[in-house]
Amino acid sequence: MAKVFRVTPKRIKRVNGLVLTPDMVVVVTTQSHMLSPFNNGAKELKEVYMRIYGFDYQKANCTKSDFEVEVLG
């Protein structure tokens, strides 16, 4: 069963020419029942940020501590 999360950056982060801002909020649906969208290497989260904002999560060295996560369903 899939789970839905709202992921919000906590602060502005500038790394490797990329900028992550608190208004770059995304809604992520995981393929399996997980406690966090950061499980499974944050695969779904990386895909959503690239598709919506063209933001490379991995190149920016983002971690779980850079985000607030809210479970929607």
PDB file of N, CA, C and O in Angstrom:
ATOM      1  N   MET A   1       0.844  -1.178   0.000  1.00  0.00           N
ATOM      2  CA  MET A   1       0.000   0.000   0.000  1.00  0.00           C
ATOM      3  C   MET A   1       0.891   1.244   0.000  1.00  0.00           C
ATOM      4  O   MET A   1       1.862   1.322   0.753  1.00  0.00           O
ATOM      5  N   ALA A   2       0.557   2.201  -0.839  1.00  0.00           N
ATOM      6  CA  ALA A   2       1.337   3.434  -0.972  1.00  0.00           C
ATOM      7  C   ALA A   2       1.049   4.388   0.183  1.00  0.00           C
ATOM      8  O   ALA A   2       0.004   4.311   0.828  1.00  0.00           O
ATOM      9  N   LYS A   3       1.989   5.279   0.425  1.00  0.00           N
ATOM     10  CA  LYS A   3       1.846   6.293   1.458  1.00  0.00           C
ATOM     11  C   LYS A   3       2.197   7.648   0.867  1.00  0.00           C
ATOM     12  O   LYS A   3       3.059   7.734  -0.007  1.00  0.00           O
ATOM     13  N   VAL A   4       1.542   8.710   1.332  1.00  0.00           N
ATOM     14  CA  VAL A   4       1.729  10.054   0.775  1.00  0.00           C
ATOM     15  C   VAL A   4       2.327  10.973   1.836  1.00  0.00           C
ATOM     16  O   VAL A   4       1.897  10.976   2.990  1.00  0.00           O
ATOM     17  N   PHE A   5       3.330  11.755   1.423  1.00  0.00           N
ATOM     18  CA  PHE A   5       4.024  12.673   2.328  1.00  0.00           C
ATOM     19  C   PHE A   5       4.120  14.053   1.704  1.00  0.00           C
ATOM     20  O   PHE A   5       4.261  14.181   0.488  1.00  0.00           O
ATOM     21  N   ARG A   6       4.044  15.094   2.539  1.00  0.00           N
ATOM     22  CA  ARG A   6       4.356  16.466   2.113  1.00  0.00           C
ATOM     23  C   ARG A   6       5.739  16.775   2.672  1.00  0.00           C
ATOM     24  O   ARG A   6       5.965  16.689   3.879  1.00  0.00           O
ATOM     25  N   VAL A   7       6.665  17.136   1.780  1.00  0.00           N
ATOM     26  CA  VAL A   7       8.049  17.386   2.170  1.00  0.00           C
ATOM     27  C   VAL A   7       8.355  18.865   1.940  1.00  0.00           C
ATOM     28  O   VAL A   7       8.195  19.379   0.833  1.00  0.00           O
ATOM     29  N   THR A   8       8.800  19.544   3.009  1.00  0.00           N
ATOM     30  CA  THR A   8       9.082  20.973   2.967  1.00  0.00           C
ATOM     31  C   THR A   8      10.524  21.229   3.425  1.00  0.00           C
ATOM     32  O   THR A   8      10.911  20.804   4.513  1.00  0.00           O
ATOM     33  N   PRO A   9      11.318  21.921   2.598  1.00  0.00           N
ATOM     34  CA  PRO A   9      12.681  22.278   3.041  1.00  0.00           C
ATOM     35  C   PRO A   9      12.616  23.210   4.254  1.00  0.00           C
ATOM     36  O   PRO A   9      11.757  24.089   4.310  1.00  0.00           O
ATOM     37  N   LYS A  10      13.517  23.026   5.222  1.00  0.00           N
ATOM     38  CA  LYS A  10      13.528  23.833   6.447  1.00  0.00           C
ATOM     39  C   LYS A  10      14.148  25.208   6.242  1.00  0.00           C
ATOM     40  O   LYS A  10      13.755  26.170   6.902  1.00  0.00           O
ATOM     41  N   ARG A  11      15.110  25.308   5.337  1.00  0.00           N
ATOM     42  CA  ARG A  11      15.849  26.567   5.178  1.00  0.00           C
ATOM     43  C   ARG A  11      16.377  26.671   3.751  1.00  0.00           C
ATOM     44  O   ARG A  11      16.277  25.721   2.974  1.00  0.00           O
ATOM     45  N   ILE A  12      16.929  27.809   3.418  1.00  0.00           N
ATOM     46  CA  ILE A  12      17.575  27.980   2.116  1.00  0.00           C
ATOM     47  C   ILE A  12      18.918  27.264   2.155  1.00  0.00           C
ATOM     48  O   ILE A  12      19.695  27.417   3.097  1.00  0.00           O
ATOM     49  N   LYS A  13      19.173  26.484   1.120  1.00  0.00           N
ATOM     50  CA  LYS A  13      20.433  25.745   1.038  1.00  0.00           C
ATOM     51  C   LYS A  13      21.029  25.983  -0.344  1.00  0.00           C
ATOM     52  O   LYS A  13      20.382  25.725  -1.359  1.00  0.00           O
ATOM     53  N   ARG A  14      22.270  26.478  -0.378  1.00  0.00           N
ATOM     54  CA  ARG A  14      22.979  26.714  -1.637  1.00  0.00           C
ATOM     55  C   ARG A  14      24.213  25.816  -1.675  1.00  0.00           C
ATOM     56  O   ARG A  14      25.137  25.978  -0.878  1.00  0.00           O
ATOM     57  N   VAL A  15      24.217  24.865  -2.614  1.00  0.00           N
ATOM     58  CA  VAL A  15      25.325  23.920  -2.744  1.00  0.00           C
ATOM     59  C   VAL A  15      25.530  23.588  -4.221  1.00  0.00           C
ATOM     60  O   VAL A  15      24.566  23.347  -4.947  1.00  0.00           O
ATOM     61  N   ASN A  16      26.785  23.577  -4.661  1.00  0.00           N
ATOM     62  CA  ASN A  16      27.139  23.179  -6.024  1.00  0.00           C
ATOM     63  C   ASN A  16      26.322  23.901  -7.097  1.00  0.00           C
ATOM     64  O   ASN A  16      25.949  23.299  -8.104  1.00  0.00           O
ATOM     65  N   GLY A  17      26.047  25.178  -6.883  1.00  0.00           N
ATOM     66  CA  GLY A  17      25.296  25.958  -7.866  1.00  0.00           C
ATOM     67  C   GLY A  17      23.798  25.700  -7.840  1.00  0.00           C
ATOM     68  O   GLY A  17      23.077  26.209  -8.698  1.00  0.00           O
ATOM     69  N   LEU A  18      23.314  24.929  -6.886  1.00  0.00           N
ATOM     70  CA  LEU A  18      21.886  24.629  -6.758  1.00  0.00           C
ATOM     71  C   LEU A  18      21.335  25.350  -5.542  1.00  0.00           C
ATOM     72  O   LEU A  18      22.043  25.557  -4.557  1.00  0.00           O
ATOM     73  N   VAL A  19      20.065  25.733  -5.616  1.00  0.00           N
ATOM     74  CA  VAL A  19      19.427  26.425  -4.494  1.00  0.00           C
ATOM     75  C   VAL A  19      18.136  25.698  -4.129  1.00  0.00           C
ATOM     76  O   VAL A  19      17.285  25.441  -4.980  1.00  0.00           O
ATOM     77  N   LEU A  20      18.013  25.377  -2.849  1.00  0.00           N
ATOM     78  CA  LEU A  20      16.800  24.774  -2.303  1.00  0.00           C
ATOM     79  C   LEU A  20      16.183  25.796  -1.359  1.00  0.00           C
ATOM     80  O   LEU A  20      16.855  26.279  -0.448  1.00  0.00           O
ATOM     81  N   THR A  21      14.908  26.132  -1.566  1.00  0.00           N
ATOM     82  CA  THR A  21      14.244  27.133  -0.732  1.00  0.00           C
ATOM     83  C   THR A  21      13.018  26.523  -0.040  1.00  0.00           C
ATOM     84  O   THR A  21      12.485  25.510  -0.494  1.00  0.00           O
ATOM     85  N   PRO A  22      12.573  27.145   1.063  1.00  0.00           N
ATOM     86  CA  PRO A  22      11.418  26.610   1.799  1.00  0.00           C
ATOM     87  C   PRO A  22      10.118  26.582   0.998  1.00  0.00           C
ATOM     88  O   PRO A  22       9.189  25.867   1.375  1.00  0.00           O
ATOM     89  N   ASP A  23      10.025  27.345  -0.107  1.00  0.00           N
ATOM     90  CA  ASP A  23       8.790  27.275  -0.889  1.00  0.00           C
ATOM     91  C   ASP A  23       8.803  26.147  -1.917  1.00  0.00           C
ATOM     92  O   ASP A  23       7.852  26.018  -2.688  1.00  0.00           O
ATOM     93  N   MET A  24       9.843  25.336  -1.948  1.00  0.00           N
ATOM     94  CA  MET A  24       9.909  24.197  -2.875  1.00  0.00           C
ATOM     95  C   MET A  24       9.292  22.963  -2.209  1.00  0.00           C
ATOM     96  O   MET A  24       9.971  21.966  -1.964  1.00  0.00           O
ATOM     97  N   VAL A  25       7.996  23.056  -1.925  1.00  0.00           N
ATOM     98  CA  VAL A  25       7.260  21.992  -1.245  1.00  0.00           C
ATOM     99  C   VAL A  25       6.807  20.966  -2.284  1.00  0.00           C
ATOM    100  O   VAL A  25       6.345  21.336  -3.364  1.00  0.00           O
ATOM    101  N   VAL A  26       6.938  19.687  -1.960  1.00  0.00           N
ATOM    102  CA  VAL A  26       6.477  18.633  -2.860  1.00  0.00           C
ATOM    103  C   VAL A  26       5.621  17.630  -2.097  1.00  0.00           C
ATOM    104  O   VAL A  26       5.730  17.488  -0.879  1.00  0.00           O
ATOM    105  N   VAL A  27       4.770  16.941  -2.846  1.00  0.00           N
ATOM    106  CA  VAL A  27       3.987  15.839  -2.296  1.00  0.00           C
ATOM    107  C   VAL A  27       4.521  14.579  -2.956  1.00  0.00           C
ATOM    108  O   VAL A  27       4.543  14.472  -4.182  1.00  0.00           O
ATOM    109  N   VAL A  28       4.954  13.620  -2.132  1.00  0.00           N
ATOM    110  CA  VAL A  28       5.597  12.399  -2.613  1.00  0.00           C
ATOM    111  C   VAL A  28       4.733  11.198  -2.255  1.00  0.00           C
ATOM    112  O   VAL A  28       4.271  11.060  -1.122  1.00  0.00           O
ATOM    113  N   THR A  29       4.526  10.336  -3.238  1.00  0.00           N
ATOM    114  CA  THR A  29       3.838   9.074  -2.993  1.00  0.00           C
ATOM    115  C   THR A  29       4.852   7.957  -3.115  1.00  0.00           C
ATOM    116  O   THR A  29       5.471   7.790  -4.166  1.00  0.00           O
ATOM    117  N   THR A  30       5.028   7.189  -2.047  1.00  0.00           N
ATOM    118  CA  THR A  30       5.972   6.072  -2.094  1.00  0.00           C
ATOM    119  C   THR A  30       5.262   4.842  -2.639  1.00  0.00           C
ATOM    120  O   THR A  30       4.044   4.713  -2.514  1.00  0.00           O
ATOM    121  N   GLN A  31       6.023   3.943  -3.242  1.00  0.00           N
ATOM    122  CA  GLN A  31       5.438   2.755  -3.856  1.00  0.00           C
ATOM    123  C   GLN A  31       5.068   1.688  -2.842  1.00  0.00           C
ATOM    124  O   GLN A  31       4.233   0.828  -3.121  1.00  0.00           O
ATOM    125  N   SER A  32       5.673   1.736  -1.686  1.00  0.00           N
ATOM    126  CA  SER A  32       5.354   0.755  -0.652  1.00  0.00           C
ATOM    127  C   SER A  32       5.110   1.480   0.668  1.00  0.00           C
ATOM    128  O   SER A  32       5.401   2.669   0.795  1.00  0.00           O
ATOM    129  N   HIS A  33       4.585   0.771   1.624  1.00  0.00           N
ATOM    130  CA  HIS A  33       4.265   1.359   2.926  1.00  0.00           C
ATOM    131  C   HIS A  33       5.560   1.635   3.700  1.00  0.00           C
ATOM    132  O   HIS A  33       6.171   0.712   4.239  1.00  0.00           O
ATOM    133  N   MET A  34       5.973   2.892   3.753  1.00  0.00           N
ATOM    134  CA  MET A  34       7.207   3.286   4.434  1.00  0.00           C
ATOM    135  C   MET A  34       6.897   4.301   5.519  1.00  0.00           C
ATOM    136  O   MET A  34       5.868   4.975   5.475  1.00  0.00           O
ATOM    137  N   LEU A  35       7.778   4.406   6.481  1.00  0.00           N
ATOM    138  CA  LEU A  35       7.613   5.394   7.537  1.00  0.00           C
ATOM    139  C   LEU A  35       8.129   6.767   7.119  1.00  0.00           C
ATOM    140  O   LEU A  35       7.785   7.775   7.735  1.00  0.00           O
ATOM    141  N   SER A  36       8.960   6.807   6.067  1.00  0.00           N
ATOM    142  CA  SER A  36       9.577   8.047   5.637  1.00  0.00           C
ATOM    143  C   SER A  36       9.865   7.984   4.135  1.00  0.00           C
ATOM    144  O   SER A  36      10.187   6.912   3.620  1.00  0.00           O
ATOM    145  N   PRO A  37       9.755   9.122   3.414  1.00  0.00           N
ATOM    146  CA  PRO A  37      10.106   9.117   1.995  1.00  0.00           C
ATOM    147  C   PRO A  37      11.616   9.038   1.770  1.00  0.00           C
ATOM    148  O   PRO A  37      12.066   8.968   0.626  1.00  0.00           O
ATOM    149  N   PHE A  38      12.401   9.050   2.847  1.00  0.00           N
ATOM    150  CA  PHE A  38      13.857   8.974   2.738  1.00  0.00           C
ATOM    151  C   PHE A  38      14.349   7.526   2.750  1.00  0.00           C
ATOM    152  O   PHE A  38      15.524   7.267   2.489  1.00  0.00           O
ATOM    153  N   ASN A  39      13.460   6.589   3.048  1.00  0.00           N
ATOM    154  CA  ASN A  39      13.816   5.170   2.943  1.00  0.00           C
ATOM    155  C   ASN A  39      14.003   4.856   1.462  1.00  0.00           C
ATOM    156  O   ASN A  39      13.577   5.628   0.603  1.00  0.00           O
ATOM    157  N   ASN A  40      14.632   3.734   1.166  1.00  0.00           N
ATOM    158  CA  ASN A  40      14.856   3.323  -0.219  1.00  0.00           C
ATOM    159  C   ASN A  40      15.710   4.343  -0.965  1.00  0.00           C
ATOM    160  O   ASN A  40      15.545   4.516  -2.172  1.00  0.00           O
ATOM    161  N   GLY A  41      16.617   5.018  -0.269  1.00  0.00           N
ATOM    162  CA  GLY A  41      17.514   5.974  -0.918  1.00  0.00           C
ATOM    163  C   GLY A  41      16.827   7.232  -1.400  1.00  0.00           C
ATOM    164  O   GLY A  41      17.376   7.940  -2.244  1.00  0.00           O
ATOM    165  N   ALA A  42      15.649   7.533  -0.893  1.00  0.00           N
ATOM    166  CA  ALA A  42      14.871   8.723  -1.272  1.00  0.00           C
ATOM    167  C   ALA A  42      14.596   8.763  -2.775  1.00  0.00           C
ATOM    168  O   ALA A  42      14.520   9.839  -3.367  1.00  0.00           O
ATOM    169  N   LYS A  43      14.448   7.599  -3.384  1.00  0.00           N
ATOM    170  CA  LYS A  43      14.260   7.489  -4.835  1.00  0.00           C
ATOM    171  C   LYS A  43      13.084   8.324  -5.341  1.00  0.00           C
ATOM    172  O   LYS A  43      13.243   9.106  -6.278  1.00  0.00           O
ATOM    173  N   GLU A  44      11.918   8.171  -4.738  1.00  0.00           N
ATOM    174  CA  GLU A  44      10.734   8.909  -5.174  1.00  0.00           C
ATOM    175  C   GLU A  44      10.901  10.407  -4.959  1.00  0.00           C
ATOM    176  O   GLU A  44      10.476  11.208  -5.791  1.00  0.00           O
ATOM    177  N   LEU A  45      11.520  10.785  -3.845  1.00  0.00           N
ATOM    178  CA  LEU A  45      11.742  12.196  -3.538  1.00  0.00           C
ATOM    179  C   LEU A  45      12.666  12.842  -4.567  1.00  0.00           C
ATOM    180  O   LEU A  45      12.402  13.952  -5.028  1.00  0.00           O
ATOM    181  N   LYS A  46      13.739  12.157  -4.925  1.00  0.00           N
ATOM    182  CA  LYS A  46      14.665  12.662  -5.943  1.00  0.00           C
ATOM    183  C   LYS A  46      13.952  12.877  -7.273  1.00  0.00           C
ATOM    184  O   LYS A  46      14.153  13.895  -7.935  1.00  0.00           O
ATOM    185  N   GLU A  47      13.115  11.910  -7.662  1.00  0.00           N
ATOM    186  CA  GLU A  47      12.391  12.002  -8.931  1.00  0.00           C
ATOM    187  C   GLU A  47      11.427  13.180  -8.952  1.00  0.00           C
ATOM    188  O   GLU A  47      11.332  13.888  -9.955  1.00  0.00           O
ATOM    189  N   VAL A  48      10.711  13.395  -7.850  1.00  0.00           N
ATOM    190  CA  VAL A  48       9.741  14.494  -7.783  1.00  0.00           C
ATOM    191  C   VAL A  48      10.443  15.850  -7.846  1.00  0.00           C
ATOM    192  O   VAL A  48       9.994  16.738  -8.571  1.00  0.00           O
ATOM    193  N   TYR A  49      11.529  16.026  -7.105  1.00  0.00           N
ATOM    194  CA  TYR A  49      12.257  17.302  -7.145  1.00  0.00           C
ATOM    195  C   TYR A  49      12.844  17.575  -8.523  1.00  0.00           C
ATOM    196  O   TYR A  49      12.855  18.723  -8.968  1.00  0.00           O
ATOM    197  N   MET A  50      13.325  16.558  -9.198  1.00  0.00           N
ATOM    198  CA  MET A  50      13.882  16.748 -10.539  1.00  0.00           C
ATOM    199  C   MET A  50      12.771  17.099 -11.525  1.00  0.00           C
ATOM    200  O   MET A  50      12.943  17.986 -12.361  1.00  0.00           O
ATOM    201  N   ARG A  51      11.637  16.410 -11.435  1.00  0.00           N
ATOM    202  CA  ARG A  51      10.542  16.628 -12.377  1.00  0.00           C
ATOM    203  C   ARG A  51       9.896  18.014 -12.197  1.00  0.00           C
ATOM    204  O   ARG A  51       9.627  18.698 -13.184  1.00  0.00           O
ATOM    205  N   ILE A  52       9.653  18.419 -10.976  1.00  0.00           N
ATOM    206  CA  ILE A  52       8.945  19.679 -10.729  1.00  0.00           C
ATOM    207  C   ILE A  52       9.864  20.896 -10.787  1.00  0.00           C
ATOM    208  O   ILE A  52       9.526  21.894 -11.422  1.00  0.00           O
ATOM    209  N   TYR A  53      11.025  20.824 -10.129  1.00  0.00           N
ATOM    210  CA  TYR A  53      11.893  21.991  -9.988  1.00  0.00           C
ATOM    211  C   TYR A  53      13.207  21.905 -10.759  1.00  0.00           C
ATOM    212  O   TYR A  53      13.945  22.889 -10.816  1.00  0.00           O
ATOM    213  N   GLY A  54      13.516  20.755 -11.351  1.00  0.00           N
ATOM    214  CA  GLY A  54      14.813  20.586 -11.994  1.00  0.00           C
ATOM    215  C   GLY A  54      15.946  20.637 -10.977  1.00  0.00           C
ATOM    216  O   GLY A  54      17.072  21.014 -11.301  1.00  0.00           O
ATOM    217  N   PHE A  55      15.633  20.254  -9.755  1.00  0.00           N
ATOM    218  CA  PHE A  55      16.582  20.307  -8.644  1.00  0.00           C
ATOM    219  C   PHE A  55      17.180  18.922  -8.432  1.00  0.00           C
ATOM    220  O   PHE A  55      16.446  17.952  -8.243  1.00  0.00           O
ATOM    221  N   ASP A  56      18.503  18.822  -8.463  1.00  0.00           N
ATOM    222  CA  ASP A  56      19.197  17.548  -8.280  1.00  0.00           C
ATOM    223  C   ASP A  56      19.491  17.337  -6.797  1.00  0.00           C
ATOM    224  O   ASP A  56      20.480  17.845  -6.268  1.00  0.00           O
ATOM    225  N   TYR A  57      18.631  16.591  -6.148  1.00  0.00           N
ATOM    226  CA  TYR A  57      18.703  16.306  -4.709  1.00  0.00           C
ATOM    227  C   TYR A  57      20.064  15.722  -4.328  1.00  0.00           C
ATOM    228  O   TYR A  57      20.649  16.107  -3.316  1.00  0.00           O
ATOM    229  N   GLN A  58      20.556  14.801  -5.135  1.00  0.00           N
ATOM    230  CA  GLN A  58      21.810  14.121  -4.822  1.00  0.00           C
ATOM    231  C   GLN A  58      23.014  15.048  -5.001  1.00  0.00           C
ATOM    232  O   GLN A  58      23.926  15.036  -4.175  1.00  0.00           O
ATOM    233  N   LYS A  59      23.027  15.842  -6.058  1.00  0.00           N
ATOM    234  CA  LYS A  59      24.142  16.760  -6.312  1.00  0.00           C
ATOM    235  C   LYS A  59      24.232  17.837  -5.231  1.00  0.00           C
ATOM    236  O   LYS A  59      25.316  18.334  -4.926  1.00  0.00           O
ATOM    237  N   ALA A  60      23.080  18.192  -4.655  1.00  0.00           N
ATOM    238  CA  ALA A  60      23.039  19.215  -3.607  1.00  0.00           C
ATOM    239  C   ALA A  60      23.359  18.641  -2.224  1.00  0.00           C
ATOM    240  O   ALA A  60      23.328  19.364  -1.228  1.00  0.00           O
ATOM    241  N   ASN A  61      23.663  17.354  -2.165  1.00  0.00           N
ATOM    242  CA  ASN A  61      24.004  16.697  -0.892  1.00  0.00           C
ATOM    243  C   ASN A  61      22.932  16.895   0.177  1.00  0.00           C
ATOM    244  O   ASN A  61      23.256  17.166   1.333  1.00  0.00           O
ATOM    245  N   CYS A  62      21.679  16.764  -0.193  1.00  0.00           N
ATOM    246  CA  CYS A  62      20.585  16.918   0.765  1.00  0.00           C
ATOM    247  C   CYS A  62      20.494  15.697   1.674  1.00  0.00           C
ATOM    248  O   CYS A  62      20.835  14.579   1.288  1.00  0.00           O
ATOM    249  N   THR A  63      20.027  15.946   2.880  1.00  0.00           N
ATOM    250  CA  THR A  63      19.813  14.878   3.851  1.00  0.00           C
ATOM    251  C   THR A  63      18.434  15.036   4.472  1.00  0.00           C
ATOM    252  O   THR A  63      17.755  16.041   4.261  1.00  0.00           O
ATOM    253  N   LYS A  64      18.040  14.056   5.222  1.00  0.00           N
ATOM    254  CA  LYS A  64      16.738  14.073   5.895  1.00  0.00           C
ATOM    255  C   LYS A  64      16.594  15.288   6.802  1.00  0.00           C
ATOM    256  O   LYS A  64      15.492  15.816   6.954  1.00  0.00           O
ATOM    257  N   SER A  65      17.687  15.739   7.406  1.00  0.00           N
ATOM    258  CA  SER A  65      17.631  16.866   8.341  1.00  0.00           C
ATOM    259  C   SER A  65      17.363  18.200   7.650  1.00  0.00           C
ATOM    260  O   SER A  65      17.077  19.188   8.327  1.00  0.00           O
ATOM    261  N   ASP A  66      17.447  18.254   6.321  1.00  0.00           N
ATOM    262  CA  ASP A  66      17.155  19.483   5.576  1.00  0.00           C
ATOM    263  C   ASP A  66      15.663  19.694   5.356  1.00  0.00           C
ATOM    264  O   ASP A  66      15.258  20.745   4.858  1.00  0.00           O
ATOM    265  N   PHE A  67      14.833  18.706   5.722  1.00  0.00           N
ATOM    266  CA  PHE A  67      13.404  18.735   5.375  1.00  0.00           C
ATOM    267  C   PHE A  67      12.521  18.461   6.577  1.00  0.00           C
ATOM    268  O   PHE A  67      12.930  17.809   7.537  1.00  0.00           O
ATOM    269  N   GLU A  68      11.290  18.977   6.502  1.00  0.00           N
ATOM    270  CA  GLU A  68      10.219  18.612   7.427  1.00  0.00           C
ATOM    271  C   GLU A  68       9.280  17.714   6.651  1.00  0.00           C
ATOM    272  O   GLU A  68       8.951  18.007   5.501  1.00  0.00           O
ATOM    273  N   VAL A  69       8.845  16.625   7.263  1.00  0.00           N
ATOM    274  CA  VAL A  69       7.997  15.660   6.579  1.00  0.00           C
ATOM    275  C   VAL A  69       6.661  15.542   7.321  1.00  0.00           C
ATOM    276  O   VAL A  69       6.623  15.384   8.542  1.00  0.00           O
ATOM    277  N   GLU A  70       5.578  15.621   6.562  1.00  0.00           N
ATOM    278  CA  GLU A  70       4.243  15.473   7.114  1.00  0.00           C
ATOM    279  C   GLU A  70       3.557  14.317   6.398  1.00  0.00           C
ATOM    280  O   GLU A  70       3.539  14.273   5.168  1.00  0.00           O
ATOM    281  N   VAL A  71       3.004  13.399   7.142  1.00  0.00           N
ATOM    282  CA  VAL A  71       2.292  12.262   6.548  1.00  0.00           C
ATOM    283  C   VAL A  71       0.876  12.705   6.195  1.00  0.00           C
ATOM    284  O   VAL A  71       0.142  13.207   7.047  1.00  0.00           O
ATOM    285  N   LEU A  72       0.496  12.514   4.925  1.00  0.00           N
ATOM    286  CA  LEU A  72      -0.830  12.902   4.477  1.00  0.00           C
ATOM    287  C   LEU A  72      -1.777  11.703   4.382  1.00  0.00           C
ATOM    288  O   LEU A  72      -2.991  11.855   4.517  1.00  0.00           O
ATOM    289  N   GLY A  73      -1.236  10.551   4.157  1.00  0.00           N
ATOM    290  CA  GLY A  73      -2.129   9.392   4.057  1.00  0.00           C
ATOM    291  C   GLY A  73      -1.414   8.115   3.814  1.00  0.00           C
ATOM    292  O   GLY A  73      -2.046   7.064   3.710  1.00  0.00           O
TER     293      GLY A  73
END
